[in-house]
Amino acid sequence: MATDTFSWCVRIGAEEEVTVATLQAQFGDNYKQVAGVGINQDAESWNLSCNGKIADMATVRAFLKSHVTSSFWWVNPWGEKKLYRVKNDSIKPSFQNGIIADIAFTFEQSFAP
C-alpha cells in the first residue's frame, strides 16, 4: 500500500517543537551526565493551519482524520521530506463566515508507516 502525501499549503507561521529523548543523572557537585535514548532520539512536531473555501477544507479535514493512526509524507518548512501522523486531539476547525474555514492541527514525526 502506498503512503499518502500531504500536499496542501499551510499558512505562514508554522511552529516546530523538537523533543530529544535523554537519560540524565545529576550529582551533588552539579555534574550532570546526559545520554541519548534509542535510535530515534529526536522527534519533531509542527503546529500548523490551513484556510480556504469550506469544500476544500472539508477535504483537508478528511485527510487529517484518516491519518491519526497512519503515517503520511510531508515536506516541512526546512525542506525535509519526512513521515508524520496527525496528533489525535489537534484537529480544530473554525468558520470565519459561510465561505471560509480555518483548520488548526499538529503533525508529529513518525518513524514508520
C-alpha positions in Angstrom: 0.0 0.0 0.0 1.4 3.4 -1.0 1.9 6.1 1.7 -0.1 9.2 1.1 1.4 12.7 0.9 0.0 15.9 2.5 0.2 18.4 -0.4 -2.0 21.3 0.8 -0.4 24.7 1.5 -0.2 25.6 5.2 -0.3 29.1 6.5 2.7 31.2 7.3 3.7 30.9 11.0 4.3 27.2 11.3 5.9 26.4 14.6 8.3 23.4 15.2 8.9 21.8 18.5 11.8 19.3 18.8 11.9 16.8 21.7 15.2 14.9 22.3 14.9 11.8 24.4 17.6 11.6 27.1 18.6 9.9 30.3 20.1 12.3 32.9 21.9 11.8 36.2 22.5 14.9 38.3 25.2 14.7 41.0 25.6 16.7 44.2 28.5 18.7 42.8 26.3 19.9 39.9 28.0 17.4 37.5 25.4 16.0 35.1 25.6 13.0 32.8 23.4 13.1 29.7 22.9 10.3 27.2 20.6 9.8 24.2 17.9 7.2 24.3 17.1 5.0 21.3 17.8 5.2 17.6 15.2 7.9 17.0 16.3 10.3 19.8 14.9 13.5 18.4 11.3 13.8 17.2 9.7 16.9 15.9 6.1 18.2 15.9 4.6 21.1 13.9 1.7 23.3 14.8 0.1 24.2 11.5 -3.1 25.6 10.0 -4.8 25.8 6.6 -7.6 28.1 5.4 -9.7 28.2 2.3 -13.2 27.5 1.0 -15.3 25.2 3.2 -15.4 22.5 0.5 -11.6 22.5 0.1 -11.1 22.4 3.9 -13.5 19.5 4.2 -11.1 17.5 2.1 -8.2 18.6 4.3 -10.2 17.7 7.4 -11.0 14.2 6.0 -7.3 13.6 5.2 -6.3 14.7 8.7 -8.9 12.5 10.4 -7.7 9.5 8.4 -4.1 10.0 9.3 -4.2 9.9 13.1 -3.2 6.3 13.0 -1.4 6.0 9.7 1.7 7.9 8.5 2.0 10.2 5.5 4.8 12.1 3.8 5.1 15.9 4.2 7.8 18.3 3.3 8.3 20.6 6.3 9.4 24.2 6.1 13.1 23.2 6.3 12.5 21.3 3.0 12.9 17.9 4.6 10.5 15.1 3.4 9.6 13.0 6.5 6.9 10.8 7.8 4.3 12.3 10.1 1.0 11.5 11.8 -1.7 13.9 13.0 -1.8 14.3 16.7 -5.0 12.7 17.9 -6.6 15.7 19.7 -5.3 18.5 17.5 -7.8 19.0 14.6 -9.6 22.2 15.3 -11.7 23.7 12.5 -13.2 27.2 12.8 -15.5 29.1 10.5 -14.9 32.7 9.6 -18.1 33.0 7.6 -20.3 30.9 5.3 -17.5 30.6 2.7 -14.1 30.4 4.5 -12.9 27.9 7.1 -9.6 27.6 9.1 -8.3 24.3 10.4 -5.5 24.2 13.0 -3.7 20.8 13.6 -0.4 19.3 14.7 1.8 16.9 12.9 4.0 14.6 14.9 7.0 12.9 13.3 6.6 9.2 12.7 9.4 6.7 12.1 7.5 4.0 10.3 4.4 3.9 8.0 
